[in-house]
């Protein structure tokens, strides 16, 4: 009663009086910040006004978003600093755990750019992931921002004593977190069910504290607070008209208990600040500025009451923390890894990509953790930066994903393979630690498959086996076939329907540097078939002819080839289909040593090719992608099955087929070629692109020997198109034409290429 009496006196006898301010010095002030998702940004606006009023906070308690803002404020950040931090944050990337493409190995890049849907698949039962996000990106940022207080394990010893609330998902009990590793505690408090995976702390599975206590007023009172300032960004229970999404329904369930408690808690709050957040949802992070302003407006309505409990020079007395920059260097003397049973220490260290003998930056540490996260092998990756016996330790606590088998689905349409649907089964740890087995079965107009087995040793030598089968057919100019194979007399036939079959089996070893540069070498078997039924069943091969007729099908090539190969690849493009920045280099060298020699013309020969490119922004939302590529054949063999053939659009994926705007698939052949391409990309709306493409090429036999590769291009093509980054993969429509041709053509592609 004495405390209430003193408080009333302050207001009744002149709030700004000197005597009253003196009395206020002895009162301990607690701050309570509720949860509310994006609406919690209003806390920052309220804190600005609280600081301007000269109020010195002695204790802070928060839940969910209130815990995040409260922890940062308790660590020493000012309201202005918090405004700057959150204003620069891409919340979509944080919440969805979007990983940079650079975090993925080449195998992982292929996976993320091939499948539209990935589902856990156990005992022939499909399930859904436990959460949309593991919260890894948010955790990374919290570790960096709270680094100045990393060694404080008792939250009462923070610049402002702090606590937050979580919920034990197994028992439903409230858990108060006031000790431990601060980023971990804050993550647990904000782990909204279905959005974020539960956090594990001291053997407990914890989720969002808002389930049981979204406004911890009693806990802050118990810390020693005489006066409570509360900022409440919760909404009450909504009616059916407002429950329009799964997110709102989940929040309604989440709020059953806490909404009923708030009426009584609001009455027990001395200065109750209630921003008008009725027009916002928990995911309206793009409305940051407006939401912050609502907090300022609501707090200013309580300005007189706030000033009545102010302390002279309160803001000057408080020591502010210096925010670590992403490129600040960390000192790490020791790396400790726990929780990794099925993945070796070498694998984990290889993914981290830094040496403890060479201090990494925050960016490099987060990049390494992203590399681990991109594998999908770990449910959570929580790490702590601690000081032990004057040594700086990185304690990496890994929780492996329980799902080792996945069902992946995809669909695609393009002008070469036509309609295709993909079903994939991926199994991890099938034969040994660190391995991945993947099988694609592709059905549609053309049956295909891909089989991959890969043992990933990180930065050490890895090894694997690939097998793929592709077949398709395309109407081509018969003169193209006549110029490359021995053919029967065909009268007035100008074009034929060419059937193409390609079976490839590879064994290889590979080493990868920083997920972006790889060297691979190995052995390959390749079965190549070129055939047609167009010439009719009555064609008979002459004695000197190499083509054969079997069951009405004329074969021009039907050989097994055996080769050794090697290649270098660098890929820092930020996107495979719509790159706006980065570098690309891919080179391949095949030495063909043996063949079943269907055409009796095999001699040892080699094929070398390379492609290089760069992408960079030139204006706001405008980017330019420039590439050059070329290839040539070495040796005197008359084998033409590995000649380069230009034309069409997209990743055909068969031997040496090269995309080229202005011409249809399989139009421009030769055993050597050079090509340049430029593409201007205008992103006129998120995930929507307008593109203009030009390409030029020379292609012929022995182009480099004759010097014609350096002359003006003989072939040119142009394309204008639209691209959309859909949930099922990129949609692209291009109209293509060439000055050398009479007509244009549309190229259409929907879904990820496979």
Secondary structure, 3 states (H helix, E strand, C coil): CHHHHHHHHHHHCCCCCHHHHHHHCCCCEEEEECCCHHHHHHHHHHHHHHHHCCCCCCEEEEECHHHHHHHHHHHCCCHHHHHHHHHCCCHHHHHHCCCCHHHCCHHHHHHHCCCCEEEEEECCEECCCCCCECCHHHHHHHHHHCHHHCCCCEHHHCCCEEEEEEEECCCCCEEEECECCHHHHHHHHCCCCCCECCEEECCEEEEEHHHCCCCCHHHHHHHCCCEEEEECCCCCCCCCCCCCCHHHHHHHHHHHHHHHHHHHHHHCCCEEECCCCCCCCCCCHHHHHHHHHHHHHHHHCCHHHHHHCCCCCHHHHCCCCCCCCCCCECCCCEEEEECCCCCCHHHHHHHHCCCCCCCCEHHHHHHHHHHHHHCCCEEEEEEEEEEECCEEEEEEEEEECCCCEEEEEEEEEECCCEEEEEEEEEEECCCCCCEEEEEEEEEECCCEEEEEEEECCCCCCEEEEEEEEEEEEEEEEHHHHHCCCCCCCCCCCCEEEEEEEEEEEEEEEEEEECCCEEEEEEEEEEEEEEEECCCCCCCCCCCCCCCEEECCEEEEEEEEEEEEEEEEEEECCCCCCCCCCEEEEEEEEEEEEEECCCCCCCCCEEEEEEEEEEEEEEECCEEEEEEEEEEEEECCCCCCCCCEEECECCCCCCCCEECECCCCCCCEEECEEEEEEEEEEEEEECCEEEEEEEEEEEEECCHHHHCHHHCCCCEEEEEEEEEEEECCEEEEEEEEECCCCCCCEEEEEECCCC
